[in-house]
Amino acid sequence: MNRQWFAAVSLAPLLGATQTLSNACAIAGLSVLLIGLHHLAMTPLQRWLDARGKLLASVLLSAGLTTCLELALRTWALPLYLALGPYPALIAVQCLMFEQARGDSQNPRASATILLGFAVLAVALGAGRELLAQWADIRLAALLPGALILMGLLLALYNRVCHGRAPSRRQGTL
């Protein structure tokens, strides 16, 4: 699975809809739910459709699921719908990219790991932005540039903790 494409497509809802922890949990949960439903519905169609038919079915299915999600949010959770703005509609693109990046691989563990990583990152980003904006009184954290800065800091922390020092062949000289 090509994780870079999924990460790039997930950036807009990840940065835009995580001003608060509740928004972050909502966008993470909705994304995982819709991508999971899309994947579940596309799996039986894989063997009957050719490549062009798979793409068309995937587009129609993701658009239909996202429309149902938006209608449900408008009906039963209007404050959440208004807080999330246009970002639930972008989940349709995430569904398409996830399906394309997954390709013909049938490894459910890799798919679940990527979706779980997205959800954890969304919740961490939402919690960090809310803490910085409300408790530390750093208003920049609630804005989109603050999300980019916090995302960079989380990425640096991840690289430091998980990867440690770079090998000597990758380190530059002074």
C-alpha positions in Angstrom: 0.0 0.0 0.0 1.3 3.4 -0.9 1.1 5.3 2.4 2.4 8.6 1.0 -0.7 9.1 -1.2 -3.1 8.4 1.6 -1.1 10.7 4.0 -1.2 13.5 1.4 -4.9 13.2 0.9 -5.6 13.0 4.6 -3.8 16.3 5.4 -6.6 18.7 4.6 -9.2 17.1 7.0 -6.4 16.3 9.5 -5.2 19.9 9.8 -8.5 21.7 9.1 -10.9 19.8 11.4 -8.8 19.3 14.5 -9.2 22.6 16.3 -10.6 20.8 19.3 -10.4 17.3 20.7 -14.0 16.6 20.0 -13.7 17.7 16.3 -10.6 15.6 16.0 -12.3 12.5 17.4 -15.3 13.1 15.2 -13.3 13.5 11.9 -11.1 10.5 12.8 -14.1 8.3 13.7 -16.1 9.4 10.6 -13.1 8.9 8.3 -12.4 5.4 9.7 -16.1 4.5 9.5 -16.6 5.7 5.9 -13.3 4.2 4.6 -14.1 0.9 6.4 -17.6 0.9 4.9 -16.3 1.7 1.5 -13.7 -1.0 1.7 -16.3 -3.5 2.9 -18.6 -2.7 0.0 -15.9 -2.7 -2.6 -14.3 -6.0 -1.6 -17.0 -8.3 -3.2 -17.0 -6.2 -6.3 -13.3 -6.6 -7.0 -13.6 -9.9 -8.7 -16.6 -9.0 -11.0 -15.4 -5.6 -12.3 -12.6 -4.6 -14.6 -10.3 -1.7 -13.7 -12.6 0.9 -15.2 -15.6 -0.5 -13.6 -13.9 -0.7 -10.2 -13.0 3.0 -10.5 -16.5 4.0 -11.4 -18.0 1.9 -8.6 -15.6 3.3 -6.1 -16.4 6.9 -7.1 -20.1 6.3 -6.9 -19.9 4.4 -3.7 -17.7 7.0 -1.9 -19.9 9.9 -3.1 -23.0 8.1 -1.9 -21.5 7.2 1.5 -20.3 10.8 2.0 -23.6 12.2 1.0 -25.4 9.9 3.5 -22.9 11.0 6.2 -23.4 14.7 5.5 -27.2 14.3 5.6 -27.0 12.3 8.8 -24.8 15.0 10.4 -27.2 17.7 9.3 -30.1 15.8 10.7 -28.8 14.5 14.0 -25.7 16.5 14.8 -26.0 19.9 13.3 -23.6 21.6 15.7 -20.9 19.0 14.8 -21.7 19.4 11.1 -21.2 23.2 11.4 -18.0 22.8 13.4 -16.5 20.4 10.9 -17.2 22.6 8.0 -16.4 21.2 4.5 -14.1 18.5 5.8 -16.5 15.6 6.0 -17.1 15.9 2.2 -13.3 15.3 1.7 -13.6 11.9 3.2 -14.9 10.8 -0.2 -11.5 11.6 -1.7 -9.9 9.7 1.2 -12.0 6.6 0.4 -10.9 6.8 -3.3 -7.2 7.2 -2.5 -7.3 4.4 0.1 -8.9 2.1 -2.4 -6.4 3.0 -5.1 -3.4 2.9 -2.8 -4.5 -0.5 -1.5 -4.7 -1.9 -5.0 -5.0 -5.7 -5.2 -3.4 -6.4 -1.9 -5.5 -8.3 0.5 -3.6 -7.5 3.7 -6.2 -6.3 6.2 -3.6 -5.8 8.9 -1.8 -3.1 6.8 -5.0 -1.3 6.0 -6.1 -1.3 9.7 -2.7 -0.1 10.8 -2.8 2.9 8.4 -6.4 3.8 9.5 -5.5 3.5 13.1 -2.4 5.7 12.6 -4.6 8.3 11.0 -7.0 8.2 13.9 -4.3 8.4 16.5 -2.6 11.3 14.7 -5.9 13.2 14.4 -6.7 12.8 18.1 -3.1 13.8 19.1 -3.2 16.8 16.9 -6.7 17.9 18.2 -5.7 17.4 21.9 -2.4 19.3 21.3 -4.1 22.2 19.5 -6.8 22.5 22.2 -4.3 22.3 25.0 -2.1 25.0 23.5 -5.0 27.3 22.5 -7.0 27.1 25.8 -4.6 26.2 28.5 -1.3 27.8 27.3 -3.2 30.7 25.7 -1.3 30.3 22.4 -4.0 31.4 19.9 -1.9 30.4 16.9 -2.5 26.7 17.8 -6.2 27.1 17.0 -5.4 28.4 13.5 -4.3 26.4 10.5 -0.7 27.6 10.6 -0.5 26.4 14.2 -1.7 23.0 13.0 1.1 22.9 10.5 3.7 23.8 13.2 2.3 21.3 15.7 2.2 18.6 12.9 5.9 19.3 12.2 6.7 19.1 15.9 4.8 15.8 16.2 6.7 14.4 13.2 10.0 15.5 14.7 9.1 13.8 18.0 8.1 10.6 16.1 11.3 10.6 14.1 13.4 11.1 17.3 11.6 8.5 19.4 11.1 5.8 16.7 14.1 6.2 14.5 16.8 7.5 16.8 20.0 8.8 15.1 20.4 8.7 11.4 23.1 6.3 10.1 26.5 7.9 9.6 26.2 7.7 5.8 23.2 10.0 6.0 24.7 12.6 8.3 26.4 15.6 6.8 29.8 17.0 7.6 30.5 20.5 8.9 
